């Protein structure tokens, strides 16, 4: 039979464990929040090989914190990627303009989590759409992992980097376009927006026009400065994005600042068709 003192000590231990777990969870949330702020809202340093300027704010071993909180990696809602290796090709110059700016272009992203459909605004962002279509035609996006999921503060899935580090690029940059799109009202990129990531630091004009291959899909209205070229809309697969978001993201990588999705999100094949 358990004595009153033993029961009291047991309750005290349980209370302490609960406090420790709440503290650990709060610390993890704070690190995630800091990562969003420190990374110019996470997507800014994606395309040009830059890394977070303040990764020192993101400390700790996330494996230890997971264990301390008694948590575990959520079930992966996606299937195994198709066989194949990510592209290693690069080009010295932006591809020559080959699209019809008066036409509409549709994208099919066949991913491990389901199909995502996009419609590209060739008339509003010709350089961006031309580059995207070129890279898709070259198989640049095929077998690449979507390396960043942000589900706090802003709500985006970032893809288009064959290295899956946030520093990959096609070797060239493209100009910023369509930054005064009326859809970007009140500093908000609405759900369904497709936009280019870049390495603009918010201050130095020399870091403008630094888009490459990395793009992000907005699955919920996200407050962002109008620094990222909106070049299309999501026409199908919002349920896929919500499934990916529901699985959550990792703690920020101390080297790159990436918060990778827990789900295995890979683009098996990207195709662009004129419609």
Secondary structure, DSSP 8 states (H G I E B T S, - for coil): ---HHHHHHHHHHHHHHHHHHHHHHHHHHHHHHHHHHHTTTTTTTSSSS---TTGGGS-S-HHHHHHHTT-------S----S--------SS-----S-TTS-EEEEEEETTEEEEEEE-TTT-HHHHHHHHHHHHTTSSTTEE--EEE-SSS-EEEE--TTSSS----S--B----TT-TTSGGGEE-TTEEEE-----SS-GGGSS-B-S-EEEESS-EE--S-S-EEEEEEE-HHHHHHHHHT-B----TTT----BSS--EEEEEEEEE-
